[in-house]
Structures are given as structure tokens and as C-alpha cells.
Amino acid sequence: MYPTLFTLPGGIHVASYGTCLAIGFVLGTGLARRRARRIGADPGVVLDLGLLAIVFGVIGARLLYVIHYWGEFADRPNPLLAIVDISSGGIEFLGGFVFATLVILIYLRVPKRDPSRPGARRRPSIRLYLDIIAPSLMLGLAFTRIGCFLNGCCFGGICAAPGTHEPGAAWAVRFPFGSSVFVRQWEERSSTVPAELVVASERRLAPALLDRAALSSGDPTVLGRGVPAARRLPSRARAAGPMPNSELRALAAGERSVPVHPTQLYASAAALALSVYLAWLFRRRSRDGVVVVSLFILYPIVRFVLEIIRADNPHDTFGLTISQFISVAMFTTGIAALAILYKTVPPLGADSATAPTTAPATSNGDRPRKARTRAKRRR
């Protein structure tokens, strides 16, 4: 687990999750702009959509997490500060997906400058531009899930051989002491730790694990959770004195979680496969809108199955996790949209075949449709 990818001079920590998110954004936006140029769409609009997706995606993901786990914030001394502080994690991807989609739909309803006619404005084709960015969204998610793996969040259920703590599969992962999965397993008594690594909580008289960050800080007087070193158990090497931080760190370094499924990597591989498929489908789509509707159908299936393997989300929404519930809603919406699309929208080229040759090109894909129709006739 590497929540901090590296540290810059001056003590500036570069987070693994944020780095992976940035890489996914840059690559996904670049490929979407290239896709737009290839069919005659506006790459500038695609860049705007990418920026809206990442900004409002993070906001929406955080809002859903706060609403879902409001109890974690209501008891804080400053709930508002806790809400905006996402440095320690706490986002729900599907909340960001839904919120960003709504913002993008609103943006595409506003007329934009027409580069082919100076001074003129036109409304971009919603279906076309959603199709353009759909494969890139899954590509960005593939990189983001790698960030989740490095950060230690979004973990899976136990994958151990029956009756042992040995990996039940070659790809099972054991996360270090203090990680989210380690703390969860200890709280659920799926694993145990040496007594020296347990302290009384500040808020209640209940046991808690030593704080991982405090152990790493090297502070010789505080061991996390506000517990002074003098109140710790005796040193294992020198029973006459208290256990120093260096010895505690060495003890904690030897602790690992029970093996779990690397659901973050499962999700990354699935998102990459969906990105490749949607990019292929974009080049062969029969109607604008088919690609994004396919995303609404296929991704919920993947996410629903992954939620069965994951162990970090409670089943508190009609017997499902919140992500499974949203996935069901997305899948139902996608099926309905696909039926409406094939019933009401003509195939690409069907309307341009009889259109006047002097009609101006618009942003709804007429120009690419004509080009493809002429190419088919030449072949």
C-alpha cells in the first residue's frame, strides 16, 4: 500500500490516488479529443466536458459519501471542514458519475460558437458528444482504481484458504497494519494484533489500533490517539523500560491483514475492457447515443458483481449496497433508453441520404454521416 507515491523537496507529498486520477484524465481527454477531430466534432467542447466531468465528478462522489455516511460527519467538532477535507478519502464513484452526467447534459443544452460560421452559435449534439467521451470515462476509471489499490481503499472480501490465513488464490493481497482493510478486519475480529498495538480511544473507553500516521512520524512522546509513550507496555527487548516508537514501528511492520480479493484491480481491468469495447463500438455505431447507452447498461452489471466481492460497503439500501441500488437504476434507465433510441432515432446516414446537398453541416453528426455514406458507396 502506497498512499503517498513520492515526496517532493520541501515535504510535499504526492498522493497515489490523485496522481492516477490525473493520468486517467489526461489520457482519457486526449483520446476523446482525437476521436472528436476524426469525425469533425469540436475538440474544444470535449475538453470542456472533461473538465466538467472531473470537477463535478469529485464533488458528486463526495456528496453521495457524505449523505450515505452522515453519522461520521455529524459528530465532528467542525462538520463542514470534515466534509470538504477529502485528503483521507471518502468518495462514491457512482455519485460522481450521476452528478457529472447531469452537469454535462445542462452544458450541452447551451448553444456554443460555431467554428464553421463566424458569429453564429449552435447547440452541440448531446448524443454525439456523450458517445465521444464514454470510452474515455472508463479509461479514466481504470487508472483511478489503480489509485484505489495503492491507497488501500475499496477493498475486497477475505480470500484465504479454509481455516487458515494463507492466500486462497495466487493474486490475493495482504494489506499492512493501519490500512482500511486491516482496521476493518480487526474491528470485526477476523484478525488479531499484539497488545502493544492497541490503545484506548480518545472518545470512548474502547480499544483502538495505534494510528499508522503517528507511528510513521517518529515522534518520541506521542504514539497516536494522544497516548504518551510513557503509558505504553514495557519493551520486549528491555522489560525495565517502555517500548520505544522504533520498536513499535518494527512490530507493526510485521503485521498484515488476512488475504483479500484485490477488487480494485478487478475493477481496473473491467473498466479497461469496457473502454476498449466502447471505443470499438463508437467506430461501428449505427446511431449516435448507442455508445453511452451501452455504458449505462454494461457498467452497472460489472459494478453490481464487484459489490458482491467487495467488503467495504454496507448492505443498507433495500438489502443492497448503495452502489448496487444505483447500478440497478442505471441499468433500467439504459435498457429503456436503448429501446427509445432504436425506435425514434434513424440510423446514421438515413436522414442525410435524402437531405439537400446545400444544407449546412451541423453538430449532430450530419457531416460525419455523409462522409461515411460516400465512403461506403465508393467501396
FENZIHU-V349258 format. One record per residue. RES is the residue in one small letter. PHI is phi in degrees with one decimal (NA if undefined). PSI is psi as a letter, one per 20 degrees, with the letter a starting at -180 (none if undefined). NEAR is the number of other C-alpha atoms within 12 Angstrom. Layout:
res->RES phi->PHI psi->PSI near->NEAR
res->RES phi->PHI psi->PSI near->NEAR
//
This chain:
res->m phi->NA psi->p near->29
res->y phi->-132.8 psi->m near->23
res->p phi->-62.1 psi->h near->32
res->t phi->-107.3 psi->o near->25
res->l phi->-70.9 psi->g near->19
res->f phi->-162.2 psi->r near->16
res->t phi->-119.5 psi->p near->14
res->l phi->-82.3 psi->r near->11
res->p phi->-55.7 psi->p near->8
res->g phi->97.5 psi->j near->7
res->g phi->79.6 psi->k near->9
res->i phi->-85.0 psi->o near->11
res->h phi->-88.4 psi->p near->18
res->v phi->-101.4 psi->o near->22
res->a phi->-73.9 psi->q near->27
res->s phi->-64.1 psi->g near->30
res->y phi->-62.5 psi->g near->39
res->g phi->-63.4 psi->h near->31
res->t phi->-65.9 psi->g near->27
res->c phi->-64.1 psi->h near->31
res->l phi->-62.3 psi->g near->31
res->a phi->-66.2 psi->g near->27
res->i phi->-62.0 psi->g near->25
res->g phi->-61.6 psi->h near->34
res->f phi->-65.1 psi->g near->35
res->v phi->-63.7 psi->g near->23
res->l phi->-66.4 psi->g near->27
res->g phi->-63.7 psi->g near->39
res->t phi->-66.2 psi->g near->36
res->g phi->-62.0 psi->g near->28
res->l phi->-68.3 psi->h near->30
res->a phi->-67.1 psi->h near->42
res->r phi->-64.3 psi->g near->30
res->r phi->-63.9 psi->h near->23
res->r phi->-62.1 psi->h near->31
res->a phi->-67.1 psi->g near->30
res->r phi->-62.1 psi->h near->20
res->r phi->-64.7 psi->h near->20
res->i phi->-107.7 psi->j near->27
res->g phi->86.7 psi->j near->29
res->a phi->-84.3 psi->r near->36
res->d phi->-90.3 psi->o near->33
res->p phi->-64.0 psi->h near->27
res->g phi->-63.8 psi->h near->24
res->v phi->-64.8 psi->h near->36
res->v phi->-63.3 psi->g near->37
res->l phi->-62.1 psi->g near->31
res->d phi->-60.4 psi->g near->24
res->l phi->-64.6 psi->h near->40
res->g phi->-63.5 psi->g near->38
res->l phi->-64.9 psi->g near->26
res->l phi->-62.9 psi->h near->30
res->a phi->-64.0 psi->g near->39
res->i phi->-74.6 psi->h near->36
res->v phi->-70.8 psi->g near->24
res->f phi->-78.6 psi->i near->27
res->g phi->-66.3 psi->g near->34
res->v phi->-65.5 psi->g near->31
res->i phi->-62.5 psi->g near->30
res->g phi->-64.9 psi->h near->29
res->a phi->-64.7 psi->h near->31
res->r phi->-69.7 psi->h near->32
res->l phi->-61.6 psi->g near->31
res->l phi->-63.5 psi->h near->27
res->y phi->-63.9 psi->g near->29
res->v phi->-63.5 psi->g near->27
res->i phi->-64.6 psi->g near->20
res->h phi->-68.0 psi->h near->25
res->y phi->-117.7 psi->l near->21
res->w phi->-59.6 psi->h near->19
res->g phi->-58.6 psi->h near->14
res->e phi->-68.7 psi->h near->18
res->f phi->-101.9 psi->h near->22
res->a phi->-63.6 psi->h near->17
res->d phi->-89.0 psi->i near->14
res->r phi->-74.2 psi->q near->14
res->p phi->-59.2 psi->h near->11
res->n phi->-130.8 psi->n near->13
res->p phi->-58.4 psi->h near->16
res->l phi->-63.3 psi->g near->17
res->l phi->-64.1 psi->h near->13
res->a phi->-65.7 psi->h near->22
res->i phi->-67.4 psi->g near->30
res->v phi->-81.1 psi->i near->21
res->d phi->-86.6 psi->o near->18
res->i phi->-107.8 psi->j near->22
res->s phi->-63.6 psi->h near->20
res->s phi->-96.8 psi->j near->22
res->g phi->93.1 psi->a near->28
res->g phi->110.8 psi->m near->35
res->i phi->-138.6 psi->q near->33
res->e phi->-119.6 psi->o near->34
res->f phi->-55.9 psi->g near->40
res->l phi->-65.1 psi->h near->36
res->g phi->-63.1 psi->g near->33
res->g phi->-67.4 psi->h near->31
res->f phi->-62.3 psi->g near->39
res->v phi->-66.6 psi->g near->28
res->f phi->-65.5 psi->g near->27
res->a phi->-64.2 psi->h near->30
res->t phi->-61.7 psi->g near->32
res->l phi->-62.6 psi->g near->22
res->v phi->-65.3 psi->g near->26
res->i phi->-64.5 psi->h near->34
res->l phi->-62.1 psi->g near->23
res->i phi->-64.6 psi->g near->17
res->y phi->-61.8 psi->g near->26
res->l phi->-72.5 psi->i near->27
res->r phi->-79.8 psi->i near->17
res->v phi->-88.6 psi->p near->17
res->p phi->-59.6 psi->q near->17
res->k phi->-115.5 psi->r near->24
res->r phi->-62.2 psi->p near->19
res->d phi->-93.6 psi->o near->21
res->p phi->-65.1 psi->h near->20
res->s phi->-83.9 psi->i near->18
res->r phi->-136.4 psi->n near->13
res->p phi->-54.2 psi->p near->10
res->g phi->86.5 psi->i near->10
res->a phi->-90.9 psi->q near->13
res->r phi->-131.2 psi->q near->16
res->r phi->-147.2 psi->q near->24
res->r phi->-93.3 psi->p near->24
res->p phi->-63.0 psi->q near->34
res->s phi->-72.9 psi->o near->29
res->i phi->-63.4 psi->g near->32
res->r phi->-64.1 psi->g near->30
res->l phi->-64.0 psi->g near->40
res->y phi->-73.3 psi->h near->45
res->l phi->-66.0 psi->h near->41
res->d phi->-64.1 psi->h near->41
res->i phi->-64.5 psi->g near->49
res->i phi->-90.1 psi->i near->46
res->a phi->-58.6 psi->g near->46
res->p phi->-61.8 psi->h near->44
res->s phi->-69.4 psi->h near->47
res->l phi->-61.5 psi->g near->48
res->m phi->-69.8 psi->h near->43
res->l phi->-64.8 psi->g near->39
res->g phi->-61.7 psi->h near->43
res->l phi->-65.9 psi->h near->43
res->a phi->-60.2 psi->g near->36
res->f phi->-72.1 psi->h near->37
res->t phi->-64.1 psi->h near->39
res->r phi->-67.8 psi->h near->37
res->i phi->-64.1 psi->h near->39
res->g phi->-62.4 psi->h near->35
res->c phi->-62.5 psi->g near->40
res->f phi->-63.8 psi->g near->35
res->l phi->-67.0 psi->h near->31
res->n phi->-81.5 psi->i near->34
res->g phi->86.1 psi->j near->39
res->c phi->-98.3 psi->r near->38
res->c phi->55.0 psi->l near->40
res->f phi->-81.0 psi->r near->44
res->g phi->-98.6 psi->a near->39
res->g phi->-77.3 psi->r near->31
res->i phi->-63.0 psi->p near->36
res->c phi->-129.1 psi->m near->29
res->a phi->-122.5 psi->q near->24
res->a phi->-63.5 psi->q near->16
res->p phi->-52.4 psi->p near->13
res->g phi->77.7 psi->j near->12
res->t phi->-134.5 psi->r near->14
res->h phi->-108.0 psi->k near->22
res->e phi->-86.2 psi->q near->21
res->p phi->-54.5 psi->p near->23
res->g phi->-87.0 psi->i near->21
res->a phi->-150.6 psi->q near->18
res->a phi->-62.1 psi->h near->15
res->w phi->-96.5 psi->j near->17
res->a phi->-62.7 psi->q near->27
res->v phi->-121.2 psi->q near->33
res->r phi->-116.2 psi->o near->37
res->f phi->-86.8 psi->q near->35
res->p phi->-77.3 psi->r near->30
res->f phi->-57.4 psi->p near->38
res->g phi->88.4 psi->i near->38
res->s phi->-70.3 psi->r near->34
res->s phi->-59.7 psi->g near->35
res->v phi->-69.4 psi->h near->39
res->f phi->-63.6 psi->g near->39
res->v phi->-63.3 psi->g near->34
res->r phi->-62.1 psi->g near->31
res->q phi->-64.7 psi->h near->31
res->w phi->-67.1 psi->g near->27
res->e phi->-65.5 psi->h near->20
res->e phi->-88.0 psi->j near->13
res->r phi->62.3 psi->k near->14
res->s phi->-80.1 psi->i near->23
res->s phi->-147.0 psi->r near->23
res->t phi->-125.8 psi->r near->24
res->v phi->-135.9 psi->r near->30
res->p phi->-59.7 psi->q near->21
res->a phi->-59.4 psi->h near->21
res->e phi->-64.5 psi->i near->30
res->l phi->-95.4 psi->j near->36
res->v phi->-116.8 psi->p near->31
res->v phi->-133.9 psi->r near->29
res->a phi->-81.5 psi->p near->24
res->s phi->-68.8 psi->q near->17
res->e phi->-68.8 psi->h near->16
res->r phi->-88.3 psi->h near->13
res->r phi->-146.6 psi->q near->10
res->l phi->-80.8 psi->m near->9
res->a phi->-141.4 psi->q near->12
res->p phi->-69.2 psi->q near->20
res->a phi->-150.3 psi->q near->28
res->l phi->-77.7 psi->q near->36
res->l phi->-58.0 psi->q near->39
res->d phi->-72.8 psi->p near->30
res->r phi->-62.5 psi->g near->29
res->a phi->-65.1 psi->h near->22
res->a phi->-66.9 psi->h near->26
res->l phi->-63.1 psi->h near->32
res->s phi->-79.7 psi->i near->23
res->s phi->-72.5 psi->h near->16
res->g phi->80.7 psi->j near->19
res->d phi->-65.7 psi->p near->20
res->p phi->-77.1 psi->i near->23
res->t phi->-111.7 psi->h near->22
res->v phi->-122.8 psi->p near->25
res->l phi->-110.5 psi->j near->36
res->g phi->98.7 psi->q near->33
res->r phi->57.8 psi->j near->25
res->g phi->73.4 psi->k near->22
res->v phi->-96.3 psi->o near->27
res->p phi->-67.7 psi->q near->22
res->a phi->-61.8 psi->h near->30
res->a phi->-64.2 psi->i near->18
res->r phi->-93.8 psi->j near->21
res->r phi->-82.1 psi->r near->30
res->l phi->-70.4 psi->r near->27
res->p phi->-62.4 psi->q near->20
res->s phi->-64.8 psi->q near->22
res->r phi->-71.5 psi->h near->20
res->a phi->-82.9 psi->h near->15
res->r phi->-131.9 psi->n near->12
res->a phi->-61.9 psi->i near->12
res->a phi->-74.9 psi->i near->10
res->g phi->-123.8 psi->r near->16
res->p phi->-69.9 psi->q near->23
res->m phi->-73.4 psi->p near->29
res->p phi->-74.7 psi->r near->30
res->n phi->-58.9 psi->h near->35
res->s phi->-59.9 psi->h near->24
res->e phi->-72.0 psi->h near->28
res->l phi->-64.9 psi->g near->39
res->r phi->-62.7 psi->g near->30
res->a phi->-64.4 psi->h near->18
res->l phi->-66.1 psi->g near->26
res->a phi->-67.6 psi->h near->32
res->a phi->-64.7 psi->h near->23
res->g phi->-86.0 psi->i near->18
res->e phi->-93.8 psi->p near->25
res->r phi->-136.2 psi->q near->31
res->s phi->-70.4 psi->r near->41
res->v phi->-64.7 psi->q near->39
res->p phi->-54.0 psi->p near->33
res->v phi->-130.7 psi->r near->41
res->h phi->-69.6 psi->p near->36
res->p phi->-79.9 psi->m near->37
res->t phi->-62.5 psi->h near->36
res->q phi->-61.5 psi->g near->38
res->l phi->-74.2 psi->h near->32
res->y phi->-59.0 psi->g near->31
res->a phi->-64.9 psi->h near->40
res->s phi->-64.4 psi->g near->32
res->a phi->-64.6 psi->g near->25
res->a phi->-65.8 psi->g near->29
res->a phi->-65.4 psi->h near->36
res->l phi->-64.8 psi->g near->30
res->a phi->-62.9 psi->g near->24
res->l phi->-64.4 psi->h near->36
res->s phi->-61.6 psi->g near->37
res->v phi->-63.9 psi->g near->25
res->y phi->-64.5 psi->g near->26
res->l phi->-66.1 psi->h near->36
res->a phi->-64.6 psi->g near->32
res->w phi->-64.0 psi->g near->19
res->l phi->-65.2 psi->h near->25
res->f phi->-59.9 psi->g near->36
res->r phi->-72.3 psi->i near->25
res->r phi->-120.8 psi->j near->18
res->r phi->-66.2 psi->q near->27
res->s phi->-92.0 psi->h near->24
res->r phi->-144.8 psi->q near->34
res->d phi->-66.0 psi->p near->37
res->g phi->109.3 psi->i near->38
res->v phi->-65.6 psi->h near->41
res->v phi->-68.1 psi->g near->41
res->v phi->-68.0 psi->h near->42
res->v phi->-66.0 psi->h near->36
res->s phi->-62.2 psi->h near->37
res->l phi->-62.0 psi->g near->42
res->f phi->-65.9 psi->h near->39
res->i phi->-91.7 psi->g near->30
res->l phi->-80.3 psi->g near->32
res->y phi->-63.4 psi->g near->42
res->p phi->-57.4 psi->h near->34
res->i phi->-64.1 psi->g near->29
res->v phi->-60.9 psi->g near->31
res->r phi->-67.3 psi->h near->35
res->f phi->-60.8 psi->g near->28
res->v phi->-67.2 psi->g near->23
res->l phi->-62.6 psi->h near->33
res->e phi->-64.7 psi->h near->32
res->i phi->-68.0 psi->h near->25
res->i phi->-84.5 psi->h near->26
res->r phi->-68.3 psi->q near->31
res->a phi->-124.3 psi->j near->28
res->d phi->-99.2 psi->i near->31
res->n phi->-111.3 psi->p near->32
res->p phi->-76.1 psi->q near->19
res->h phi->-89.5 psi->m near->18
res->d phi->-118.6 psi->j near->14
res->t phi->-126.7 psi->n near->15
res->f phi->54.6 psi->l near->13
res->g phi->80.4 psi->j near->13
res->l phi->-117.6 psi->r near->19
res->t phi->-75.4 psi->r near->28
res->i phi->-61.6 psi->h near->29
res->s phi->-70.4 psi->h near->43
res->q phi->-66.3 psi->h near->34
res->f phi->-63.7 psi->g near->26
res->i phi->-66.0 psi->h near->31
res->s phi->-62.6 psi->g near->32
res->v phi->-61.6 psi->g near->28
res->a phi->-64.0 psi->g near->22
res->m phi->-64.3 psi->g near->32
res->f phi->-62.1 psi->g near->28
res->t phi->-62.5 psi->g near->21
res->t phi->-61.9 psi->g near->23
res->g phi->-64.3 psi->g near->27
res->i phi->-63.0 psi->g near->23
res->a phi->-63.7 psi->g near->18
res->a phi->-64.9 psi->h near->25
res->l phi->-65.0 psi->g near->25
res->a phi->-63.9 psi->g near->18
res->i phi->-64.6 psi->h near->17
res->l phi->-60.9 psi->g near->24
res->y phi->-74.7 psi->i near->20
res->k phi->-87.7 psi->h near->12
res->t phi->-111.3 psi->h near->13
res->v phi->-103.2 psi->p near->20
res->p phi->-70.8 psi->q near->19
res->p phi->-61.5 psi->q near->23
res->l phi->-59.9 psi->p near->28
res->g phi->94.0 psi->i near->28
res->a phi->-68.0 psi->h near->18
res->d phi->-83.6 psi->h near->21
res->s phi->-82.0 psi->i near->27
res->a phi->-65.4 psi->h near->21
res->t phi->-110.0 psi->j near->13
res->a phi->-76.8 psi->q near->16
res->p phi->-59.7 psi->q near->12
res->t phi->-69.1 psi->i near->13
res->t phi->-92.0 psi->j near->9
res->a phi->-67.6 psi->p near->14
res->p phi->-68.0 psi->q near->18
res->a phi->-72.0 psi->p near->25
res->t phi->-120.0 psi->r near->28
res->s phi->-84.8 psi->j near->33
res->n phi->-90.5 psi->j near->32
res->g phi->96.8 psi->j near->36
res->d phi->-62.7 psi->g near->33
res->r phi->-62.9 psi->g near->28
res->p phi->-61.4 psi->h near->28
res->r phi->-63.3 psi->g near->34
res->k phi->-63.6 psi->g near->29
res->a phi->-62.6 psi->g near->21
res->r phi->-66.6 psi->h near->26
res->t phi->-64.0 psi->g near->22
res->r phi->-64.7 psi->h near->15
res->a phi->-63.7 psi->g near->12
res->k phi->-64.0 psi->h near->11
res->r phi->-66.3 psi->h near->11
res->r phi->-65.2 psi->h near->8
res->r phi->-68.6 psi->none near->7
//
